[in-house]
């Protein structure tokens, strides 16, 4: 009985880790797509290197919204 519980917990952890990695990948790719296609005159990476806090807040808010959308998509 204990091994069944441990195996189910381990499988649940694995599934959640895979979902997390997929959400992270989708979020970063969408941020790069937004940077390339919509913001052609502004480079997020260059502005972050300069220390622009507004760009950091904007990029993190995009990542949070993409993560929320992916999370609700996974829940079905």
C-alpha beads as a LAMMPS data file, in Angstrom:
LAMMPS data file: protein, C-alpha beads

76 atoms
75 bonds

1 atom types
1 bond types

-500.0 500.0 xlo xhi
-500.0 500.0 ylo yhi
-500.0 500.0 zlo zhi

Masses

1 110.0

Atoms # bond

1 1 1 0.000 0.000 0.000
2 1 1 2.805 2.427 0.812
3 1 1 4.595 1.758 -2.476
4 1 1 1.432 2.530 -4.428
5 1 1 1.104 5.881 -2.709
6 1 1 4.784 6.670 -3.293
7 1 1 4.535 5.714 -6.966
8 1 1 1.381 7.820 -7.458
9 1 1 3.039 10.790 -5.763
10 1 1 6.139 10.422 -7.908
11 1 1 4.071 10.229 -11.094
12 1 1 2.079 13.309 -10.047
13 1 1 5.315 15.182 -9.397
14 1 1 6.654 14.174 -12.815
15 1 1 3.521 15.313 -14.618
16 1 1 3.561 18.654 -12.794
17 1 1 7.236 19.168 -13.620
18 1 1 6.585 18.484 -17.301
19 1 1 3.668 20.935 -17.303
20 1 1 5.845 23.545 -15.609
21 1 1 8.637 23.157 -18.145
22 1 1 6.189 23.389 -21.051
23 1 1 4.627 26.540 -19.569
24 1 1 8.067 28.072 -19.077
25 1 1 9.072 27.245 -22.650
26 1 1 5.852 28.680 -24.090
27 1 1 6.177 31.819 -21.966
28 1 1 9.744 32.557 -22.969
29 1 1 9.063 31.840 -26.648
30 1 1 6.025 34.135 -26.614
31 1 1 8.049 36.884 -24.944
32 1 1 10.723 36.584 -27.627
33 1 1 8.043 36.571 -30.340
34 1 1 6.494 39.732 -28.910
35 1 1 9.949 41.297 -28.739
36 1 1 10.740 40.413 -32.360
37 1 1 7.402 41.040 -34.066
38 1 1 5.586 43.735 -32.109
39 1 1 8.394 45.771 -30.594
40 1 1 10.766 46.109 -33.536
41 1 1 12.387 49.336 -32.370
42 1 1 12.873 48.238 -28.739
43 1 1 15.007 45.275 -27.710
44 1 1 14.046 43.822 -24.339
45 1 1 17.492 42.320 -23.842
46 1 1 19.347 45.565 -24.514
47 1 1 17.011 47.573 -22.300
48 1 1 17.387 45.044 -19.495
49 1 1 21.173 45.277 -19.779
50 1 1 20.850 49.058 -19.399
51 1 1 18.850 48.547 -16.203
52 1 1 15.445 49.693 -17.460
53 1 1 12.996 48.622 -14.759
54 1 1 9.884 49.366 -16.843
55 1 1 10.925 46.818 -19.464
56 1 1 11.555 44.255 -16.730
57 1 1 8.081 44.813 -15.289
58 1 1 6.503 44.615 -18.754
59 1 1 8.358 41.396 -19.631
60 1 1 7.499 39.766 -16.315
61 1 1 3.819 40.690 -16.676
62 1 1 3.753 39.076 -20.123
63 1 1 5.311 35.921 -18.685
64 1 1 2.770 35.847 -15.858
65 1 1 -0.188 36.227 -18.237
66 1 1 1.135 33.539 -20.574
67 1 1 1.667 31.233 -17.599
68 1 1 -1.927 31.823 -16.475
69 1 1 -3.269 31.057 -19.941
70 1 1 -1.198 27.878 -20.225
71 1 1 -2.245 26.795 -16.721
72 1 1 -5.937 27.204 -17.488
73 1 1 -5.400 25.341 -20.755
74 1 1 -3.883 22.399 -18.909
75 1 1 -6.699 22.250 -16.384
76 1 1 -9.169 21.788 -19.223

Bonds

1 1 1 2
2 1 2 3
3 1 3 4
4 1 4 5
5 1 5 6
6 1 6 7
7 1 7 8
8 1 8 9
9 1 9 10
10 1 10 11
11 1 11 12
12 1 12 13
13 1 13 14
14 1 14 15
15 1 15 16
16 1 16 17
17 1 17 18
18 1 18 19
19 1 19 20
20 1 20 21
21 1 21 22
22 1 22 23
23 1 23 24
24 1 24 25
25 1 25 26
26 1 26 27
27 1 27 28
28 1 28 29
29 1 29 30
30 1 30 31
31 1 31 32
32 1 32 33
33 1 33 34
34 1 34 35
35 1 35 36
36 1 36 37
37 1 37 38
38 1 38 39
39 1 39 40
40 1 40 41
41 1 41 42
42 1 42 43
43 1 43 44
44 1 44 45
45 1 45 46
46 1 46 47
47 1 47 48
48 1 48 49
49 1 49 50
50 1 50 51
51 1 51 52
52 1 52 53
53 1 53 54
54 1 54 55
55 1 55 56
56 1 56 57
57 1 57 58
58 1 58 59
59 1 59 60
60 1 60 61
61 1 61 62
62 1 62 63
63 1 63 64
64 1 64 65
65 1 65 66
66 1 66 67
67 1 67 68
68 1 68 69
69 1 69 70
70 1 70 71
71 1 71 72
72 1 72 73
73 1 73 74
74 1 74 75
75 1 75 76
